[in-house]
Amino acid sequence: MDIQEILFKILQCAPGLLLAVIVHEYAHGYVAKLFGDDTAERDGRLTFNPAVHIDMMGTVVFPLIGVIFGWGVIGWAKPVPVTPRNFKNVRKGIFWVSFAGPLSNFILGTISGILFAVLATFLPKDFSLYAPLLYMLQYSVFINFLLGAFNLIPFPPLDGSRMVASFLKGEALHKYESLAQYAPMVILLVFGLSMMGIPTLHYVLTPFLEFGQNLPLYFLRILG
């Protein structure tokens, strides 16, 4: 892949990735505020301004490496600060604040699928940006359903683990949360196996990705 291809790929994927990770973190902070915790707002994170959400490794370096090596453009933003003890209902708050991130990605992915169908149907095919715009929206569907599904995996520190933890107490909760210390090793193992062609997360992610992939086609049939 030459420099021109890399730049073109970045321009096509950057809007979808940035919007996906920013909306994900904003959703966490917004729902936390609804449950009584304004930590994210006081920290200046309850905004759609990309500058306050960007994580140098997750939002810049890792996606760029993915473009260069052809792994796919994926990444993350800085987690918003949340203080569960401020919640009016701690267990309920932890569950819904955690679920808010993945849910926001599924909603955003669905909206992207609708916009894809609308543009593909009504935008003139000789329009110079016809193909790039459709690719951007197609990628937005993909990255949102990928991030939403991945974050639902119940392994610390992913959102799914906090959702599960909201139902646990005492020793069971302590043992479950202790799994977080193994997270870096597990992530490296999964990444390594994936690079070797072993579909470690295939059975978890594929149903979500296939659903997202079919959404634009479904909306196209409705408009057609």
PASEBA-1860 file (N, C-alpha, C; in nm, 3 decimals):
! residues 224
1> MDIQEILF> 0.085/-0.120/0.000/0.000/0.000/0.000/0.088/0.124/0.000 ~ 0.073/0.212/-0.102/0.155/0.332/-0.109/0.095/0.444/-0.025 ~ 0.168/0.557/-0.020/0.126/0.670/0.063/-0.011/0.721/0.024 ~ -0.037/0.729/-0.105/-0.166/0.780/-0.152/-0.281/0.690/-0.106 ~ -0.261/0.560/-0.115/-0.363/0.465/-0.071/-0.386/0.476/0.080 ~ -0.277/0.491/0.156/-0.287/0.504/0.301/-0.367/0.628/0.339 ~ -0.335/0.741/0.274/-0.406/0.866/0.303/-0.554/0.854/0.267 ~ -0.581/0.791/0.153/-0.720/0.774/0.110/-0.797/0.687/0.208
9> KILQCAPG> -0.732/0.581/0.256/-0.795/0.492/0.353/-0.825/0.566/0.483 ~ -0.730/0.647/0.527/-0.748/0.724/0.651/-0.865/0.820/0.637 ~ -0.872/0.891/0.523/-0.979/0.987/0.501/-1.115/0.920/0.498 ~ -1.120/0.798/0.447/-1.247/0.726/0.440/-1.291/0.669/0.575 ~ -1.193/0.628/0.657/-1.226/0.559/0.782/-1.227/0.649/0.905 ~ -1.149/0.756/0.903/-1.135/0.841/1.021/-1.268/0.897/1.074 ~ -1.356/0.950/0.987/-1.483/1.003/1.039/-1.565/0.899/1.115 ~ -1.577/0.780/1.057/-1.656/0.675/1.121/-1.596/0.629/1.252
17> LLLAVIVH> -1.463/0.611/1.256/-1.397/0.567/1.378/-1.408/0.672/1.487 ~ -1.379/0.798/1.454/-1.385/0.905/1.554/-1.525/0.918/1.612 ~ -1.625/0.919/1.524/-1.762/0.931/1.571/-1.802/0.814/1.658 ~ -1.760/0.693/1.620/-1.796/0.573/1.695/-1.739/0.576/1.837 ~ -1.610/0.609/1.851/-1.548/0.605/1.984/-1.591/0.723/2.069 ~ -1.615/0.839/2.005/-1.659/0.956/2.081/-1.801/0.937/2.134 ~ -1.890/0.890/2.047/-2.029/0.866/2.090/-2.033/0.760/2.199 ~ -1.948/0.658/2.187/-1.940/0.552/2.288/-1.908/0.610/2.425
25> EYAHGYVA> -1.804/0.692/2.432/-1.764/0.749/2.560/-1.864/0.854/2.610 ~ -1.918/0.933/2.518/-2.019/1.033/2.556/-2.140/0.964/2.619 ~ -2.179/0.851/2.561/-2.295/0.778/2.613/-2.271/0.732/2.756 ~ -2.151/0.682/2.785/-2.118/0.644/2.922/-2.136/0.762/3.017 ~ -2.077/0.876/2.979/-2.082/0.994/3.065/-2.222/1.050/3.080 ~ -2.300/1.049/2.972/-2.435/1.104/2.976/-2.527/1.022/3.066 ~ -2.521/0.889/3.050/-2.606/0.803/3.133/-2.561/0.807/3.279 ~ -2.429/0.820/3.302/-2.379/0.834/3.439/-2.440/0.958/3.504
33> KLFGDDTA> -2.450/1.067/3.428/-2.510/1.189/3.481/-2.658/1.167/3.514 ~ -2.727/1.091/3.429/-2.868/1.061/3.456/-2.886/0.986/3.588 ~ -2.785/0.908/3.625/-2.792/0.831/3.750/-2.730/0.905/3.868 ~ -2.689/1.031/3.846/-2.644/1.113/3.957/-2.494/1.140/3.964 ~ -2.418/1.092/3.867/-2.273/1.114/3.870/-2.233/1.210/3.758 ~ -2.187/1.329/3.794/-2.149/1.428/3.694/-1.997/1.439/3.678 ~ -1.924/1.332/3.715/-1.778/1.334/3.706/-1.731/1.363/3.564 ~ -1.790/1.296/3.466/-1.750/1.316/3.326/-1.774/1.459/3.282
41> ERDGRLTF> -1.887/1.516/3.324/-1.919/1.654/3.287/-1.820/1.751/3.350 ~ -1.789/1.732/3.478/-1.695/1.820/3.547/-1.554/1.806/3.490 ~ -1.524/1.691/3.432/-1.392/1.668/3.373/-1.386/1.718/3.228 ~ -1.497/1.775/3.181/-1.500/1.828/3.045/-1.518/1.724/2.937 ~ -1.565/1.605/2.974/-1.576/1.495/2.878/-1.718/1.477/2.823 ~ -1.812/1.551/2.875/-1.949/1.537/2.825/-1.967/1.631/2.705 ~ -1.894/1.601/2.600/-1.892/1.682/2.479/-1.856/1.593/2.360 ~ -1.890/1.641/2.241/-1.855/1.568/2.119/-1.726/1.623/2.057
49> NPAVHIDM> -1.658/1.711/2.129/-1.531/1.766/2.082/-1.426/1.654/2.080 ~ -1.374/1.617/1.963/-1.278/1.506/1.954/-1.152/1.527/2.038 ~ -1.110/1.651/2.055/-0.984/1.681/2.122/-0.978/1.626/2.264 ~ -1.091/1.623/2.334/-1.090/1.579/2.473/-1.105/1.428/2.488 ~ -1.138/1.360/2.379/-1.158/1.216/2.385/-1.044/1.135/2.324 ~ -0.960/1.200/2.245/-0.856/1.128/2.173/-0.752/1.066/2.266 ~ -0.727/0.939/2.245/-0.619/0.867/2.312/-0.510/0.845/2.207 ~ -0.389/0.893/2.234/-0.284/0.891/2.132/-0.261/0.750/2.076
57> MGTVVFPL> -0.258/0.651/2.163/-0.237/0.515/2.116/-0.360/0.459/2.048 ~ -0.476/0.470/2.114/-0.597/0.406/2.065/-0.665/0.476/1.949 ~ -0.652/0.609/1.940/-0.723/0.684/1.838/-0.634/0.728/1.722 ~ -0.502/0.723/1.743/-0.409/0.768/1.640/-0.313/0.657/1.595 ~ -0.230/0.610/1.689/-0.123/0.517/1.653/-0.177/0.382/1.608 ~ -0.264/0.320/1.689/-0.313/0.186/1.657/-0.391/0.182/1.525 ~ -0.484/0.277/1.501/-0.553/0.277/1.372/-0.458/0.298/1.255 ~ -0.356/0.384/1.273/-0.260/0.408/1.167/-0.180/0.282/1.134
65> IGVIFGWG> -0.141/0.209/1.239/-0.071/0.081/1.218/-0.161/-0.016/1.142 ~ -0.290/-0.016/1.178/-0.386/-0.103/1.110/-0.397/-0.071/0.962 ~ -0.394/0.058/0.928/-0.401/0.099/0.788/-0.276/0.053/0.713 ~ -0.161/0.079/0.772/-0.033/0.048/0.706/-0.018/-0.101/0.680 ~ -0.055/-0.183/0.778/-0.035/-0.327/0.765/-0.159/-0.401/0.713 ~ -0.265/-0.326/0.687/-0.384/-0.388/0.630/-0.464/-0.474/0.726 ~ -0.452/-0.445/0.857/-0.525/-0.523/0.957/-0.670/-0.478/0.972 ~ -0.701/-0.361/0.923/-0.831/-0.300/0.949/-0.814/-0.181/1.041
73> VIGWAKPV> -0.900/-0.082/1.025/-0.889/0.041/1.103/-0.979/0.031/1.225 ~ -0.921/0.002/1.338/-0.996/-0.007/1.464/-0.922/0.072/1.571 ~ -0.992/0.110/1.677/-0.927/0.187/1.782/-1.021/0.215/1.897 ~ -0.982/0.307/1.984/-1.061/0.340/2.101/-1.028/0.483/2.145 ~ -1.109/0.537/2.234/-1.087/0.670/2.290/-1.055/0.658/2.438 ~ -1.019/0.770/2.500/-0.995/0.770/2.645/-1.125/0.739/2.719 ~ -1.122/0.646/2.812/-1.244/0.617/2.890/-1.287/0.741/2.970 ~ -1.416/0.766/2.974/-1.465/0.878/3.055/-1.460/0.838/3.203
81> PVTPRNFK> -1.428/0.932/3.291/-1.426/0.900/3.434/-1.567/0.884/3.489 ~ -1.589/0.779/3.564/-1.719/0.753/3.626/-1.697/0.718/3.772 ~ -1.780/0.773/3.861/-1.770/0.745/4.005/-1.898/0.677/4.050 ~ -1.901/0.544/4.053/-2.024/0.470/4.083/-2.087/0.504/4.218 ~ -2.004/0.543/4.317/-2.063/0.573/4.449/-2.157/0.694/4.444 ~ -2.150/0.772/4.337/-2.240/0.887/4.322/-2.377/0.848/4.265 ~ -2.389/0.725/4.217/-2.515/0.682/4.157/-2.626/0.675/4.262 ~ -2.745/0.713/4.221/-2.861/0.702/4.309/-2.891/0.554/4.338
89> NVRKGIFW> -2.872/0.472/4.239/-2.886/0.327/4.252/-2.760/0.266/4.192 ~ -2.667/0.222/4.277/-2.534/0.183/4.231/-2.538/0.068/4.131 ~ -2.603/-0.042/4.166/-2.604/-0.159/4.077/-2.673/-0.129/3.944 ~ -2.786/-0.065/3.951/-2.859/-0.030/3.830/-2.777/0.070/3.747 ~ -2.714/0.164/3.816/-2.633/0.264/3.747/-2.515/0.201/3.675 ~ -2.444/0.111/3.742/-2.329/0.045/3.680/-2.371/-0.032/3.555 ~ -2.483/-0.102/3.564/-2.528/-0.181/3.449/-2.559/-0.091/3.330 ~ -2.641/0.012/3.350/-2.686/0.093/3.237/-2.577/0.186/3.184
97> VSFAGPLS> -2.492/0.234/3.271/-2.379/0.317/3.224/-2.286/0.232/3.139 ~ -2.262/0.108/3.180/-2.176/0.018/3.103/-2.240/-0.020/2.970 ~ -2.370/-0.046/2.971/-2.440/-0.087/2.850/-2.458/0.029/2.752 ~ -2.455/0.151/2.803/-2.479/0.269/2.719/-2.380/0.280/2.604 ~ -2.253/0.246/2.629/-2.151/0.256/2.525/-2.180/0.164/2.407 ~ -2.188/0.032/2.429/-2.220/-0.059/2.318/-2.354/-0.028/2.252 ~ -2.455/0.008/2.333/-2.587/0.039/2.276/-2.579/0.158/2.182 ~ -2.500/0.259/2.221/-2.486/0.378/2.136/-2.421/0.341/2.002
105> NFILGTIS> -2.328/0.246/2.005/-2.264/0.201/1.880/-2.362/0.128/1.790 ~ -2.447/0.044/1.848/-2.547/-0.026/1.768/-2.646/0.073/1.704 ~ -2.683/0.176/1.781/-2.775/0.278/1.728/-2.708/0.356/1.616 ~ -2.583/0.398/1.640/-2.510/0.474/1.539/-2.485/0.391/1.414 ~ -2.455/0.262/1.432/-2.437/0.174/1.318/-2.564/0.160/1.236 ~ -2.677/0.153/1.304/-2.806/0.143/1.235/-2.836/0.271/1.156 ~ -2.808/0.387/1.218/-2.829/0.515/1.149/-2.739/0.523/1.025 ~ -2.616/0.475/1.038/-2.524/0.474/0.924/-2.577/0.386/0.811
113> GILFAVLA> -2.639/0.273/0.849/-2.697/0.184/0.749/-2.813/0.250/0.676 ~ -2.894/0.326/0.749/-3.006/0.398/0.688/-2.954/0.505/0.592 ~ -2.852/0.581/0.636/-2.795/0.686/0.551/-2.732/0.626/0.425 ~ -2.668/0.509/0.440/-2.610/0.439/0.325/-2.719/0.411/0.222 ~ -2.830/0.356/0.268/-2.939/0.321/0.177/-2.998/0.445/0.111 ~ -3.014/0.553/0.188/-3.071/0.677/0.134/-2.981/0.735/0.026 ~ -2.850/0.745/0.055/-2.757/0.801/-0.043/-2.744/0.712/-0.166 ~ -2.737/0.581/-0.143/-2.724/0.488/-0.256/-2.846/0.494/-0.347
121> TFLPKDFS> -2.961/0.528/-0.289/-3.086/0.533/-0.367/-3.106/0.666/-0.437 ~ -3.077/0.776/-0.368/-3.115/0.907/-0.421/-2.998/0.992/-0.472 ~ -2.875/0.958/-0.435/-2.761/1.036/-0.481/-2.723/0.995/-0.623 ~ -2.704/1.091/-0.713/-2.665/1.057/-0.852/-2.535/0.976/-0.853 ~ -2.534/0.869/-0.928/-2.416/0.782/-0.930/-2.295/0.846/-0.997 ~ -2.318/0.953/-1.073/-2.206/1.023/-1.135/-2.150/1.133/-1.046 ~ -2.207/1.146/-0.925/-2.155/1.243/-0.828/-2.015/1.201/-0.787 ~ -1.921/1.295/-0.785/-1.779/1.262/-0.766/-1.751/1.192/-0.634
129> LYAPLLYM> -1.831/1.221/-0.530/-1.806/1.161/-0.398/-1.900/1.045/-0.367 ~ -1.969/0.997/-0.469/-2.067/0.889/-0.450/-2.002/0.767/-0.383 ~ -1.897/0.713/-0.442/-1.832/0.593/-0.389/-1.765/0.616/-0.254 ~ -1.688/0.727/-0.236/-1.625/0.751/-0.105/-1.726/0.766/0.008 ~ -1.837/0.835/-0.017/-1.938/0.854/0.088/-2.002/0.721/0.128 ~ -2.030/0.638/0.028/-2.089/0.508/0.059/-1.991/0.420/0.136 ~ -1.863/0.428/0.099/-1.763/0.350/0.171/-1.751/0.397/0.315 ~ -1.753/0.529/0.336/-1.745/0.584/0.472/-1.860/0.534/0.558
137> LQYSVFIN> -1.979/0.532/0.502/-2.096/0.487/0.577/-2.092/0.335/0.599 ~ -2.044/0.263/0.500/-2.030/0.117/0.514/-1.931/0.084/0.624 ~ -1.821/0.159/0.628/-1.722/0.138/0.733/-1.779/0.177/0.868 ~ -1.860/0.283/0.873/-1.921/0.327/0.998/-2.011/0.218/1.055 ~ -2.085/0.151/0.966/-2.168/0.038/1.011/-2.080/-0.070/1.071 ~ -1.973/-0.104/0.999/-1.882/-0.210/1.044/-1.819/-0.178/1.179 ~ -1.758/-0.060/1.193/-1.682/-0.029/1.315/-1.775/-0.016/1.435 ~ -1.896/0.035/1.414/-1.989/0.049/1.526/-2.039/-0.086/1.576
145> FLLGAFNL> -2.070/-0.177/1.485/-2.116/-0.309/1.529/-2.000/-0.390/1.587 ~ -1.879/-0.368/1.534/-1.762/-0.435/1.590/-1.734/-0.388/1.731 ~ -1.731/-0.255/1.752/-1.704/-0.202/1.885/-1.814/-0.238/1.984 ~ -1.939/-0.231/1.938/-2.050/-0.266/2.026/-2.042/-0.410/2.071 ~ -2.018/-0.502/1.977/-2.010/-0.644/2.009/-1.889/-0.675/2.096 ~ -1.774/-0.619/2.059/-1.650/-0.647/2.133/-1.662/-0.602/2.278 ~ -1.721/-0.485/2.299/-1.732/-0.432/2.436/-1.833/-0.506/2.521 ~ -1.918/-0.586/2.458/-2.014/-0.665/2.536/-1.953/-0.795/2.589
153> IPFPPLDG> -1.831/-0.827/2.544/-1.765/-0.948/2.594/-1.745/-0.935/2.745 ~ -1.791/-1.031/2.824/-1.785/-1.019/2.971/-1.650/-1.052/3.030 ~ -1.547/-0.981/2.985/-1.413/-1.000/3.042/-1.358/-0.864/3.080 ~ -1.313/-0.847/3.206/-1.260/-0.717/3.249/-1.145/-0.672/3.161 ~ -1.135/-0.542/3.128/-1.218/-0.432/3.177/-1.326/-0.389/3.079 ~ -1.370/-0.475/2.989/-1.469/-0.439/2.889/-1.604/-0.411/2.954 ~ -1.689/-0.337/2.882/-1.820/-0.297/2.937/-1.903/-0.417/2.980 ~ -1.894/-0.525/2.904/-1.972/-0.644/2.938/-1.939/-0.699/3.075
161> SRMVASFL> -1.813/-0.685/3.117/-1.773/-0.736/3.249/-1.837/-0.654/3.360 ~ -1.848/-0.524/3.338/-1.911/-0.440/3.442/-2.062/-0.465/3.449 ~ -2.121/-0.499/3.335/-2.262/-0.533/3.335/-2.285/-0.659/3.418 ~ -2.198/-0.760/3.398/-2.207/-0.884/3.476/-2.179/-0.856/3.622 ~ -2.078/-0.774/3.650/-2.039/-0.744/3.788/-2.151/-0.677/3.867 ~ -2.239/-0.606/3.797/-2.349/-0.537/3.867/-2.446/-0.636/3.930 ~ -2.439/-0.764/3.890/-2.527/-0.866/3.946/-2.457/-0.951/4.053 ~ -2.327/-0.929/4.073/-2.249/-1.011/4.167/-2.227/-0.939/4.299
169> KGEALHKY> -2.198/-1.019/4.402/-2.170/-0.964/4.534/-2.056/-1.040/4.600 ~ -1.997/-0.978/4.701/-1.900/-1.044/4.787/-1.784/-1.110/4.716 ~ -1.756/-1.235/4.755/-1.641/-1.308/4.704/-1.651/-1.333/4.554 ~ -1.772/-1.358/4.506/-1.792/-1.381/4.363/-1.752/-1.258/4.283 ~ -1.788/-1.140/4.333/-1.754/-1.015/4.267/-1.602/-0.992/4.270 ~ -1.542/-1.019/4.386/-1.397/-1.000/4.401/-1.320/-1.090/4.305 ~ -1.358/-1.216/4.295/-1.290/-1.309/4.207/-1.308/-1.270/4.060 ~ -1.428/-1.225/4.028/-1.455/-1.186/3.889/-1.373/-1.064/3.850
177> ESLAQYAP> -1.368/-0.964/3.937/-1.293/-0.842/3.908/-1.142/-0.868/3.904 ~ -1.096/-0.973/3.974/-0.953/-1.005/3.975/-0.905/-1.052/3.838 ~ -0.998/-1.091/3.752/-0.961/-1.135/3.618/-0.897/-1.021/3.538 ~ -0.921/-0.897/3.581/-0.868/-0.781/3.509/-0.716/-0.784/3.499 ~ -0.650/-0.844/3.597/-0.503/-0.848/3.596/-0.449/-0.931/3.478 ~ -0.534/-1.019/3.425/-0.491/-1.102/3.313/-0.530/-1.043/3.178 ~ -0.599/-0.929/3.179/-0.649/-0.869/3.056/-0.541/-0.845/2.951 ~ -0.427/-0.782/2.986/-0.324/-0.759/2.882/-0.276/-0.888/2.817
185> MVILLVFG> -0.256/-0.993/2.897/-0.209/-1.119/2.842/-0.314/-1.182/2.751 ~ -0.439/-1.175/2.792/-0.547/-1.232/2.712/-0.561/-1.158/2.579 ~ -0.553/-1.024/2.585/-0.564/-0.944/2.463/-0.451/-0.977/2.366 ~ -0.329/-0.988/2.419/-0.215/-1.023/2.334/-0.231/-1.163/2.274 ~ -0.282/-1.256/2.354/-0.303/-1.393/2.307/-0.407/-1.396/2.195 ~ -0.518/-1.327/2.217/-0.625/-1.323/2.116/-0.574/-1.258/1.988 ~ -0.500/-1.147/2.004/-0.447/-1.077/1.888/-0.349/-1.166/1.812 ~ -0.262/-1.235/1.885/-0.165/-1.323/1.822/-0.231/-1.437/1.748
193> LSMMGIPT> -0.331/-1.500/1.810/-0.403/-1.611/1.745/-0.476/-1.563/1.620 ~ -0.531/-1.442/1.628/-0.602/-1.387/1.512/-0.506/-1.364/1.396 ~ -0.385/-1.317/1.429/-0.285/-1.294/1.325/-0.244/-1.425/1.259 ~ -0.254/-1.536/1.332/-0.220/-1.667/1.277/-0.338/-1.732/1.206 ~ -0.448/-1.661/1.199/-0.564/-1.712/1.128/-0.657/-1.797/1.211 ~ -0.637/-1.797/1.344/-0.724/-1.874/1.433/-0.837/-1.784/1.481 ~ -0.961/-1.811/1.443/-1.073/-1.721/1.472/-1.119/-1.726/1.619 ~ -1.040/-1.669/1.707/-1.070/-1.677/1.850/-1.201/-1.610/1.887
201> LHYVLTPF> -1.231/-1.496/1.824/-1.353/-1.423/1.857/-1.461/-1.440/1.750 ~ -1.436/-1.529/1.658/-1.523/-1.546/1.543/-1.669/-1.571/1.584 ~ -1.689/-1.663/1.676/-1.826/-1.702/1.712/-1.898/-1.595/1.793 ~ -1.822/-1.504/1.854/-1.883/-1.396/1.931/-1.918/-1.278/1.842 ~ -1.825/-1.238/1.757/-1.840/-1.116/1.680/-1.916/-1.135/1.549 ~ -1.901/-1.251/1.485/-1.958/-1.271/1.352/-2.109/-1.246/1.344 ~ -2.192/-1.294/1.438/-2.336/-1.267/1.427/-2.368/-1.118/1.425 ~ -2.297/-1.039/1.506/-2.320/-0.895/1.510/-2.274/-0.830/1.379
209> LEFGQNLP> -2.156/-0.872/1.330/-2.101/-0.813/1.208/-2.186/-0.849/1.086 ~ -2.236/-0.971/1.082/-2.322/-1.010/0.971/-2.453/-0.934/0.973 ~ -2.507/-0.913/1.093/-2.630/-0.835/1.106/-2.607/-0.693/1.055 ~ -2.493/-0.631/1.100/-2.461/-0.497/1.055/-2.439/-0.490/0.905 ~ -2.373/-0.591/0.849/-2.345/-0.594/0.706/-2.474/-0.602/0.625 ~ -2.574/-0.669/0.678/-2.700/-0.686/0.606/-2.795/-0.568/0.624 ~ -2.770/-0.483/0.722/-2.861/-0.370/0.747/-2.877/-0.278/0.627 ~ -2.766/-0.230/0.566/-2.783/-0.142/0.449/-2.864/-0.207/0.338
217> LYFLRILG> -2.846/-0.338/0.317/-2.921/-0.410/0.214/-3.070/-0.414/0.249 ~ -3.097/-0.431/0.378/-3.237/-0.435/0.424/-3.305/-0.300/0.398 ~ -3.236/-0.191/0.432/-3.293/-0.058/0.411/-3.301/-0.024/0.261 ~ -3.206/-0.075/0.183/-3.212/-0.055/0.038/-3.337/-0.119/-0.020 ~ -3.373/-0.238/0.028/-3.493/-0.307/-0.020/-3.619/-0.228/0.017 ~ -3.618/-0.167/0.135/-3.733/-0.088/0.177/-3.749/0.034/0.084 ~ -3.639/0.102/0.056/-3.644/0.221/-0.030/-3.667/0.187/-0.175 ~ -3.624/0.064/-0.214/-3.641/0.024/-0.353/-3.783/-0.016/-0.385
END
